[in-house]
Amino acid sequence: MQIILQPLVDDCVEVSGNNHGVRVLAFAVRPRSTNFMHPEQIKFLDEGVKNTHSKKDATLRQTEIKGFAVPAIASVVGKDLSPWVKDPHRFLFMKALLENSDCTFD
């Protein structure tokens, strides 16, 4: 999991440069949020949770993803806030990030 998420986190400013990239990051931080996805998209994703071939429970998998992504992305955001507050999609994502973390910016 970390192998897949690390490049996204490392380049999260670039990834979040368009609405689709913000959705990818938002799914790691706040999955199935109607702030980032249409209810029909959420319904489609819920079908994947029923996959009988998954090795891990969906809740555990999402907890692990969030546990890695939130502090790592918060660290990047904390280094330079300017791109995150200038763009409305990024700002909405940053709000979700802060609401779902116990991170502080030093």
matplotlib code that plots the C-alpha trace (Angstrom):
import matplotlib.pyplot as plt

x = [0.0, 2.7, 4.5, 1.4, 0.7, 4.2, 4.5, 1.1, 2.1, 5.5, 3.9, 0.6, 0.9, 1.1, -1.5, -3.9, -3.5, -6.8, -10.1, -9.4, -6.2, -7.9, -10.4, -7.7, -6.1, -9.5, -10.3, -7.3, -8.2, -12.0, -13.3, -16.8, -17.3, -20.0, -17.8, -15.5, -17.6, -21.1, -23.4, -23.4, -19.6, -19.8, -22.4, -20.1, -17.2, -19.3, -19.8, -16.0, -16.2, -18.2, -15.2, -14.7, -11.1, -9.8, -7.3, -8.2, -11.5, -12.4, -12.5, -9.0, -7.7, -9.1, -7.8, -4.3, -4.5, -5.7, -3.1, -0.3, -1.8, -3.0, 0.2, 2.3, 0.1, -0.3, 3.5, 3.7, 0.8, 2.5, 5.7, 4.0, 0.3, 0.2, -0.9, -3.5, -5.2, -5.2, -7.2, -10.7, -10.4, -7.2, -8.6, -11.6, -9.2, -7.1, -10.2, -11.0, -7.4, -7.4, -10.8, -9.5, -6.1, -4.6, -1.6, -0.4, 1.6, 4.8]
y = [0.0, 2.4, 1.7, 3.0, 6.0, 7.3, 8.8, 10.4, 11.9, 13.1, 14.9, 15.8, 19.5, 18.5, 15.7, 18.1, 20.5, 19.4, 18.2, 14.6, 14.5, 16.1, 13.3, 10.7, 12.4, 12.9, 9.2, 8.5, 11.1, 11.2, 8.3, 8.4, 12.0, 13.7, 16.9, 15.2, 12.5, 12.2, 9.8, 7.5, 7.2, 6.3, 3.7, 2.2, 2.1, 0.4, -2.5, -3.0, -3.4, -6.6, -8.2, -11.6, -11.8, -9.0, -10.1, -7.3, -6.0, -2.8, -0.8, -2.0, -1.2, 2.3, 2.9, 1.9, 4.2, 7.1, 6.4, 6.8, 9.5, 12.0, 12.8, 12.6, 14.9, 17.3, 17.5, 18.6, 21.1, 22.5, 23.3, 25.6, 26.6, 29.0, 26.5, 25.0, 28.3, 29.8, 27.0, 26.2, 22.5, 22.3, 24.4, 22.1, 19.2, 20.9, 21.5, 17.8, 16.9, 19.1, 17.8, 14.2, 14.6, 15.3, 16.9, 20.3, 22.7, 23.8]
z = [0.0, 0.9, -2.4, -4.3, -2.0, -1.6, -5.1, -4.8, -1.4, -2.7, -5.6, -3.9, -5.0, -8.6, -8.3, -6.7, -9.6, -11.1, -9.8, -10.7, -8.7, -5.7, -5.8, -5.7, -2.7, -1.0, -1.3, 0.8, 3.4, 3.4, 1.3, -0.1, 0.7, -1.3, -1.2, -3.7, -5.4, -6.9, -5.0, -8.1, -8.0, -4.3, -5.0, -7.7, -5.2, -2.6, -5.0, -4.9, -1.1, -1.7, -3.4, -1.9, -3.1, -0.9, 1.7, 4.2, 5.6, 3.8, 7.1, 8.0, 4.6, 4.6, 8.2, 7.0, 3.9, 6.0, 8.7, 6.1, 3.9, 6.4, 8.2, 5.1, 3.1, 6.1, 6.3, 2.6, 3.0, 6.1, 4.3, 1.8, 2.2, -0.8, -3.5, -1.2, -0.2, -3.7, -5.5, -4.4, -5.0, -3.1, -0.3, 0.1, 0.2, 2.8, 4.9, 4.8, 5.6, 8.7, 9.8, 9.6, 11.3, 14.6, 12.9, 13.9, 11.8, 13.4]

ax = plt.figure().add_subplot(projection="3d")
ax.plot(x, y, z, "-o")
ax.set_aspect("equal")
plt.show()
